[in-house]
């Protein structure tokens, strides 16, 4: 199926190696369920581990499902490479440091044109049919990786050079992909970026960089536009982070390019940490025993009364106990006071590992077994309360038209009166309805979901399909 903007499916299912859905039996049954309405379904594969197993699963599932091939559009992500030092060394040896950037300990960015072309050809061969869409993912990592490993005093000066190198790599990669499209091996290509925005921040990827590279690579062959076979761009977009992608949406539509929204169910706060969803307004605190455990800790960590001290305790022993007890009481109280400040459980997990655990380990040697057990119970209950607090914060943010949840987004409420968060509605379902409203109004052409189970994928698709925006409510026009 041609993967131009008008042919992009509204619903895409993201598949990675190790995903529960990356199973031939599960995926083939899911494809039969999702294509019953006759609407096209998109499959996005991300075999960043280099094994190609996800492509093999998709190929086998398409055959086993018996669905009409034209109803399934297959997209492949390329550019990010996961793996150990040996795999990174192999990439560097084959393509050189000019095209490979080390992003972190386990991830590299490879934009070598030969690598991009090879991935497209291999994916088509594995599928046994032309690949519909190849998406170059997070090309900005090529520059960011270099900035992170450069002299900070020279990073700003060198960024212009790295941006130029990035445009050259994209141009050469797009040129090879245009040739594959002209030969019928590939339907089209695009770019998926976590940093796509109209601004000019140090880590931003301006969409004009993409179209400039595509225009430089284009020829006047059949089927090519001024930007060759460039079909679409993809970026994060969800019910909280709206402002960045809406500007890109207008840019894309003005150029007849498609826009796909990735991680529409996983909003993030300004630090990049994920905001947790919940199972409904009244159920997400049902297992919370934090107040009870905190009360037990408060009553336990107090110095003994004068007549409760063991007779063999010296004044020095008493002083040590009082110091330890008062320290733990103060420490747990500080944690309690910090509770409202968390926006994501990820922040607490980081604090637990870097700040809380070292202190607790240092002090546990000074307390008895009962105290140690109570501290462990407190931290466990505290972690659950952090998640509940963050879930409630997320509900507040998506319900508040001014974004007064403290996350600094502003104007987070969608402009469609028909899409409102119900008091008992799970945020997951609300996000699905919001996705449906977005594609129905034409602000985006599709959404890419990463579901943990087939049941979750079906539930989310049902929520998307059930979303309706009445024309009289002003939901039919893109703003």
C-alpha positions as CSV (number, residue, x, y, z in Angstrom):
1,X,0.0,0.0,0.0
2,X,1.2,3.5,-0.8
3,X,2.1,5.3,2.4
4,X,1.5,8.9,1.4
5,X,-0.4,11.2,3.8
6,X,-3.8,10.3,2.5
7,X,-3.0,6.6,2.9
8,X,-1.6,6.6,6.4
9,X,-3.7,4.5,8.8
10,X,-5.1,6.2,11.8
11,X,-4.1,3.4,14.2
12,X,-0.6,2.0,14.4
13,X,0.7,-0.7,16.6
14,X,4.3,-0.4,17.7
15,X,6.3,-3.7,18.0
16,X,9.7,-4.2,19.4
17,X,11.8,-7.3,20.1
18,X,10.6,-8.8,23.3
19,X,7.2,-7.2,23.1
20,X,4.3,-9.5,24.2
21,X,2.6,-8.7,20.9
22,X,5.7,-9.8,18.9
23,X,4.4,-13.3,18.7
24,X,3.0,-14.9,15.5
25,X,-0.1,-16.4,17.1
26,X,-0.9,-13.3,19.2
27,X,-0.3,-10.8,16.4
28,X,-2.1,-12.8,13.7
29,X,-5.2,-13.0,15.8
30,X,-5.0,-9.4,16.7
31,X,-4.7,-8.4,13.0
32,X,-7.9,-10.3,12.3
33,X,-9.7,-8.5,15.1
34,X,-8.4,-5.0,14.1
35,X,-9.1,-5.3,10.4
36,X,-12.7,-6.5,10.7
37,X,-14.0,-3.0,10.1
38,X,-12.1,-2.8,6.8
39,X,-10.0,0.1,8.0
40,X,-6.2,0.0,7.4
41,X,-4.0,-0.8,10.3
42,X,-0.3,0.2,10.6
43,X,2.4,-1.9,12.1
44,X,5.6,-0.1,13.2
45,X,8.6,-2.4,13.8
46,X,11.6,-1.4,15.8
47,X,14.3,-4.1,15.7
48,X,17.0,-1.9,17.3
49,X,18.8,-5.0,18.6
50,X,19.8,-5.9,15.0
51,X,18.2,-9.4,15.0
52,X,15.4,-8.6,12.6
53,X,13.1,-11.0,14.6
54,X,10.3,-8.5,14.8
55,X,10.2,-8.3,11.0
56,X,10.1,-12.1,10.8
57,X,7.2,-12.2,13.2
58,X,5.2,-9.6,11.2
59,X,5.8,-11.4,8.0
60,X,4.6,-14.7,9.5
61,X,1.7,-13.1,11.2
62,X,0.5,-11.5,8.0
63,X,0.5,-14.8,6.3
64,X,-1.1,-16.7,9.2
65,X,-3.8,-14.1,9.7
66,X,-5.2,-14.3,6.2
67,X,-6.0,-10.6,6.2
68,X,-6.0,-8.6,3.0
69,X,-2.4,-7.3,2.6
70,X,-3.6,-3.9,1.4
71,X,-5.2,-3.3,4.8
72,X,-1.9,-3.5,6.7
73,X,0.8,-0.8,6.3
74,X,4.2,-1.8,7.6
75,X,6.7,0.8,8.9
76,X,10.2,0.2,10.0
77,X,12.3,2.3,12.3
78,X,16.0,2.7,11.6
79,X,18.9,4.7,13.1
80,X,19.0,3.7,16.7
81,X,21.1,0.7,17.5
82,X,21.0,-1.1,20.8
83,X,23.7,-3.5,21.9
84,X,26.9,-4.1,23.8
85,X,30.4,-2.7,23.2
86,X,31.1,-5.4,20.6
87,X,28.2,-4.5,18.4
88,X,29.1,-0.8,18.7
89,X,32.7,-1.6,17.7
90,X,31.4,-3.5,14.7
91,X,29.3,-0.5,13.6
92,X,32.2,1.8,14.0
93,X,34.5,-0.5,12.1
94,X,32.0,-0.9,9.2
95,X,30.8,2.7,8.9
96,X,33.3,4.9,10.7
97,X,32.9,7.5,13.4
98,X,31.6,10.1,10.9
99,X,28.3,8.2,10.7
100,X,28.1,6.5,14.2
101,X,27.6,8.4,17.4
102,X,27.6,6.8,20.9
103,X,24.5,8.1,22.7
104,X,24.9,6.2,25.9
105,X,26.3,2.9,27.3
106,X,23.9,0.7,25.3
107,X,22.7,2.9,22.5
108,X,24.3,4.3,19.3
109,X,23.0,6.4,16.5
110,X,23.9,5.2,13.0
111,X,23.0,7.3,10.0
112,X,25.4,5.9,7.5
113,X,23.5,5.9,4.2
114,X,24.7,2.4,3.4
115,X,23.3,1.2,6.8
116,X,19.9,2.9,6.2
117,X,19.7,1.5,2.7
118,X,20.6,-2.0,3.9
119,X,18.0,-2.0,6.7
120,X,15.3,-1.0,4.2
121,X,16.3,-3.8,1.7
122,X,16.5,-6.4,4.4
123,X,13.1,-5.5,5.9
124,X,11.5,-5.7,2.5
125,X,13.1,-9.1,1.8
126,X,12.0,-10.4,5.2
127,X,8.4,-9.2,4.7
128,X,8.3,-10.8,1.2
129,X,6.8,-7.5,-0.1
130,X,7.8,-3.9,-0.5
131,X,8.2,-2.1,2.8
132,X,5.6,0.6,3.0
133,X,7.5,3.1,5.1
134,X,11.0,3.5,6.5
135,X,11.3,6.0,9.4
136,X,14.7,7.4,10.3
137,X,14.4,7.6,14.1
138,X,15.9,10.4,16.3
139,X,18.5,11.7,13.9
140,X,19.2,14.5,16.4
141,X,21.0,11.9,18.6
142,X,23.8,12.2,16.0
143,X,24.4,15.8,17.2
144,X,23.4,15.3,20.8
145,X,25.8,12.5,21.3
146,X,28.6,14.6,20.0
147,X,27.7,17.6,22.2
148,X,27.6,15.4,25.3
149,X,31.1,14.2,24.6
150,X,32.7,17.4,23.6
151,X,34.4,20.2,25.4
152,X,31.5,22.3,26.8
153,X,33.4,25.5,25.8
154,X,33.4,24.4,22.2
155,X,30.1,22.6,21.9
156,X,28.2,25.7,20.7
157,X,30.8,26.4,18.2
158,X,30.9,22.9,16.9
159,X,27.2,22.4,16.8
160,X,26.9,24.2,13.5
161,X,29.4,21.8,12.0
162,X,27.6,18.8,13.4
163,X,24.2,20.1,12.1
164,X,25.8,20.4,8.7
165,X,27.1,16.8,8.9
166,X,23.6,15.7,9.9
167,X,22.0,17.3,6.9
168,X,24.6,15.7,4.7
169,X,23.9,12.2,6.1
170,X,20.2,12.7,5.8
171,X,20.5,13.9,2.2
172,X,22.6,11.0,1.2
173,X,20.4,8.5,3.0
174,X,17.3,10.0,1.4
175,X,18.9,9.8,-2.0
176,X,19.4,6.1,-1.6
177,X,15.9,5.7,-0.3
178,X,14.5,7.6,-3.2
179,X,16.2,5.1,-5.5
180,X,14.7,2.2,-3.6
181,X,11.2,3.8,-3.9
182,X,11.7,4.3,-7.6
183,X,12.6,0.6,-7.9
184,X,9.5,-0.5,-6.0
185,X,11.4,-1.8,-3.0
186,X,10.1,0.9,-0.7
187,X,6.9,2.9,-0.6
188,X,8.2,6.0,1.1
189,X,10.2,7.3,4.0
190,X,10.0,9.8,6.9
191,X,11.6,10.9,10.1
192,X,10.5,10.1,13.7
193,X,12.0,12.3,16.3
194,X,11.7,13.0,20.0
195,X,13.1,16.5,19.5
196,X,11.1,17.7,16.5
197,X,10.0,21.3,17.1
198,X,9.8,24.6,15.3
199,X,12.3,26.2,17.8
200,X,16.1,26.3,17.7
201,X,17.1,24.7,21.0
202,X,20.4,22.9,21.4
203,X,18.8,19.5,21.1
204,X,15.9,20.5,18.8
205,X,15.5,19.1,15.3
206,X,13.8,21.7,13.1
207,X,11.5,20.1,10.5
208,X,13.0,22.3,7.8
209,X,16.2,20.4,8.3
210,X,14.3,17.3,7.1
211,X,12.7,18.9,4.1
212,X,15.9,20.6,3.0
213,X,17.8,17.3,3.0
214,X,14.9,15.6,1.2
215,X,14.7,18.4,-1.4
216,X,18.5,18.2,-2.0
217,X,18.2,14.4,-2.5
218,X,15.1,14.5,-4.8
219,X,15.2,13.9,-8.5
220,X,12.5,14.5,-11.2
221,X,11.6,10.8,-11.4
222,X,8.0,9.5,-11.5
223,X,6.1,9.7,-8.2
224,X,8.5,12.1,-6.6
225,X,7.5,15.5,-5.2
226,X,9.9,18.4,-4.6
227,X,11.0,16.4,-1.5
228,X,11.3,13.1,-3.2
229,X,9.4,10.2,-1.6
230,X,9.3,11.9,1.9
231,X,5.9,11.0,3.2
232,X,5.6,12.0,6.8
233,X,7.1,12.9,10.1
234,X,6.4,11.5,13.6
235,X,6.9,13.0,17.0
236,X,5.6,12.6,20.6
237,X,2.1,14.0,21.1
238,X,-0.4,13.3,23.8
239,X,-3.1,14.9,25.9
240,X,-0.5,16.9,28.0
241,X,2.3,17.8,25.6
242,X,0.3,19.5,23.0
243,X,1.9,22.8,22.1
244,X,5.1,21.5,20.3
245,X,3.4,19.1,18.0
246,X,0.5,21.4,17.0
247,X,3.0,23.8,15.4
248,X,4.6,20.9,13.6
249,X,1.2,19.7,12.5
250,X,0.5,22.9,10.7
251,X,3.9,22.8,9.1
252,X,3.5,19.3,7.9
253,X,0.0,19.8,6.5
254,X,1.1,22.9,4.6
255,X,3.6,20.7,2.8
256,X,1.2,17.8,2.3
257,X,3.2,15.6,4.6
258,X,1.6,13.2,7.1
259,X,2.0,13.6,10.9
260,X,2.1,10.6,13.2
261,X,1.9,11.0,17.0
262,X,4.1,8.6,19.0
263,X,3.6,7.6,22.7
264,X,0.2,9.3,22.8
265,X,-0.5,7.4,26.0
266,X,2.7,8.4,27.8
267,X,2.8,12.0,28.6
268,X,6.0,13.4,30.3
269,X,6.8,16.2,32.6
270,X,9.3,18.9,31.6
271,X,12.2,16.8,32.9
272,X,11.3,14.0,30.5
273,X,9.9,11.7,33.2
274,X,6.7,9.8,32.3
275,X,3.5,10.8,34.0
276,X,1.6,7.7,35.2
277,X,-1.8,6.8,34.0
278,X,-4.4,5.2,36.3
279,X,-7.3,2.7,36.1
280,X,-10.0,5.1,37.1
281,X,-10.9,7.9,39.4
282,X,-11.9,5.9,42.5
283,X,-9.8,2.7,42.2
284,X,-6.2,3.9,41.9
285,X,-5.8,4.4,45.7
286,X,-7.5,1.2,46.9
287,X,-4.2,-0.4,48.1
288,X,-2.8,2.6,49.7
289,X,-1.8,2.1,53.4
290,X,0.7,4.9,53.6
291,X,-1.2,6.9,56.3
292,X,-1.4,3.9,58.6
293,X,2.3,2.9,58.2
294,X,3.4,6.5,58.6
295,X,1.4,6.8,61.9
296,X,3.1,3.6,63.1
297,X,6.5,5.0,62.3
298,X,5.7,8.3,64.0
299,X,4.7,6.5,67.2
300,X,7.7,4.2,67.1
301,X,10.5,6.6,66.4
302,X,10.4,8.5,69.7
303,X,12.9,8.4,72.5
304,X,12.0,6.1,75.4
305,X,10.4,7.5,78.5
306,X,12.7,7.8,81.5
307,X,11.3,4.6,83.1
308,X,11.6,2.6,79.8
309,X,15.4,2.7,79.5
310,X,17.2,-0.6,80.1
311,X,19.1,-0.5,83.4
312,X,22.5,-1.3,81.8
313,X,22.4,1.7,79.4
314,X,25.0,4.3,80.0
315,X,24.5,8.0,79.3
316,X,26.5,7.6,76.1
317,X,24.3,4.6,75.1
318,X,21.2,6.7,75.7
319,X,22.6,9.6,73.7
320,X,23.3,7.4,70.7
321,X,19.8,5.9,70.8
322,X,18.1,9.3,71.1
323,X,20.2,10.6,68.2
324,X,19.4,7.7,65.9
325,X,15.6,7.8,66.8
326,X,15.3,11.5,66.3
327,X,17.3,11.3,63.0
328,X,15.0,8.6,61.6
329,X,11.9,10.5,62.7
330,X,13.2,13.7,61.1
331,X,14.2,11.8,58.0
332,X,10.9,10.2,57.5
333,X,9.1,13.5,58.1
334,X,11.3,15.1,55.4
335,X,10.2,12.4,53.0
336,X,6.6,13.1,53.8
337,X,7.0,16.8,53.2
338,X,8.6,16.1,49.8
339,X,5.7,13.9,48.7
340,X,3.6,16.6,46.9
341,X,6.6,17.7,44.8
342,X,6.8,14.5,42.8
343,X,5.3,14.5,39.3
344,X,6.6,11.1,38.2
345,X,7.5,7.9,40.1
346,X,10.7,8.0,38.1
347,X,11.9,10.9,40.3
348,X,11.2,8.9,43.5
349,X,13.1,5.9,42.1
350,X,16.1,8.0,41.4
351,X,16.0,9.7,44.8
352,X,15.5,6.3,46.5
353,X,18.7,4.9,44.8
354,X,20.9,8.0,45.1
355,X,19.8,9.7,48.3
356,X,17.5,7.6,50.5
357,X,19.0,4.1,50.3
358,X,22.6,5.3,51.2
359,X,21.2,7.0,54.3
360,X,19.1,4.1,55.3
361,X,21.9,1.6,54.9
362,X,24.1,3.8,57.0
363,X,21.6,4.0,59.8
364,X,20.1,0.5,59.8
365,X,23.1,-0.8,61.7
366,X,22.0,1.5,64.6
367,X,18.4,0.3,64.9
368,X,16.8,-3.0,66.0
369,X,15.1,-5.5,63.7
370,X,11.6,-4.1,64.4
371,X,12.7,-0.6,63.4
372,X,14.4,-1.9,60.3
373,X,11.2,-3.7,59.3
374,X,9.1,-0.6,59.9
375,X,11.4,1.5,57.8
376,X,11.2,-1.0,54.9
377,X,7.4,-1.0,55.2
378,X,7.3,2.8,55.2
379,X,9.5,3.1,52.1
380,X,7.3,0.5,50.3
381,X,4.1,2.4,51.2
382,X,5.7,5.7,50.4
383,X,6.5,4.5,46.8
384,X,2.9,3.5,46.3
385,X,1.7,6.9,47.6
386,X,4.1,8.6,45.2
387,X,2.6,6.8,42.3
388,X,-1.0,7.6,43.5
389,X,0.0,11.3,44.0
390,X,1.5,11.5,40.5
391,X,-1.6,9.8,39.0
392,X,-3.8,12.4,40.7
393,X,-1.5,15.1,39.4
394,X,-1.9,13.8,35.9
395,X,-5.7,13.8,36.2
396,X,-5.5,17.4,37.4
397,X,-3.3,18.5,34.5
398,X,-5.5,16.9,31.8
399,X,-8.7,18.3,33.4
400,X,-7.5,21.8,34.0
401,X,-7.7,24.2,31.0
402,X,-4.9,26.4,32.5
403,X,-2.6,23.6,33.4
404,X,-2.5,24.6,37.0
405,X,-1.2,21.2,38.1
406,X,2.2,22.9,38.3
407,X,3.8,21.3,35.3
408,X,4.1,24.5,33.3
409,X,2.4,23.3,30.1
410,X,-0.5,25.8,30.0
411,X,-3.6,25.4,27.9
412,X,-3.5,21.6,28.1
413,X,-7.2,21.0,27.6
414,X,-8.0,19.8,24.1
415,X,-10.2,22.3,22.2
416,X,-13.0,19.8,21.7
417,X,-15.9,20.1,24.2
418,X,-16.9,16.5,23.4
419,X,-13.7,15.2,24.9
420,X,-13.7,15.5,28.7
421,X,-12.2,13.4,31.4
422,X,-15.0,11.6,33.4
423,X,-14.6,11.4,37.2
424,X,-14.4,7.6,37.1
425,X,-12.9,7.2,33.6
426,X,-9.4,5.6,33.4
427,X,-6.8,8.0,32.0
428,X,-5.9,5.2,29.5
429,X,-9.4,5.3,28.0
430,X,-9.5,9.0,28.0
431,X,-6.2,9.1,26.2
432,X,-7.7,6.8,23.6
433,X,-10.7,9.0,23.1
434,X,-8.4,12.0,22.8
435,X,-6.4,10.2,20.1
436,X,-9.6,9.6,18.2
437,X,-10.5,13.2,18.4
438,X,-7.1,14.3,17.1
439,X,-7.2,12.1,14.0
440,X,-10.8,12.9,13.3
441,X,-10.2,16.6,13.3
442,X,-7.2,16.2,11.0
443,X,-4.7,17.6,13.4
444,X,-2.7,14.4,13.1
445,X,-3.0,11.6,10.6
446,X,-2.4,8.7,12.9
447,X,-1.2,7.6,16.4
448,X,1.3,4.9,17.2
449,X,0.4,2.9,20.3
450,X,2.6,0.5,22.2
451,X,0.3,-1.9,24.0
452,X,1.5,-4.5,26.6
453,X,-1.2,-7.0,25.6
454,X,-3.6,-7.8,22.8
455,X,-6.5,-7.0,25.1
456,X,-5.0,-3.5,25.8
457,X,-4.5,-2.9,22.1
458,X,-8.1,-3.8,21.3
459,X,-9.4,-1.7,24.2
460,X,-7.4,1.3,23.0
461,X,-8.5,0.9,19.4
462,X,-12.1,0.8,20.7
463,X,-11.6,4.0,22.6
464,X,-10.1,5.7,19.6
465,X,-12.9,4.6,17.3
466,X,-15.6,5.6,19.7
467,X,-14.3,9.2,19.9
468,X,-16.7,11.6,18.3
469,X,-16.4,15.3,17.8
470,X,-19.7,17.1,17.0
471,X,-19.4,19.7,14.3
472,X,-21.6,22.1,16.2
473,X,-19.1,21.9,19.1
474,X,-16.4,23.3,16.9
475,X,-14.4,20.1,16.8
476,X,-14.2,19.7,13.0
477,X,-11.6,22.3,12.1
478,X,-7.9,22.2,12.8
479,X,-6.8,25.2,14.8
